[in-house]
Amino acid sequence: MSKTYTTIQGDMWDLIAYKVYGNESYMTNLLEANEQYKDISVFPAGVVLVCPEITSQRSRIAPPWKG
């Protein structure tokens, strides 16, 4: 079952991944689970994101905007 995370003003994908999973490289998992917010870089307060369960260790990759 997926958990949720409610953003605070200024949250960014990598920071949220670090807060939720302890590693910013899981931001891709967050992006995939919350595609409706993919165009947001810096979140306002109050956005509820789905935080999928991580089943395997993912290798560290560059964020989508660095591609």
C-alpha angles and dihedrals in degrees: 000000000000123000125215134229124203112212127233123211110287099020115147130195096258093047092050091050089051092049094047103035104017092242129076092212088079091070088101089062089052092048092050092050094047105039092153087071098043093115093057116096100171115031129219118225120280105033110139113217128191112237108202121212112261111230102177139021110266121209117244112265134175117268116260093254091060093056 
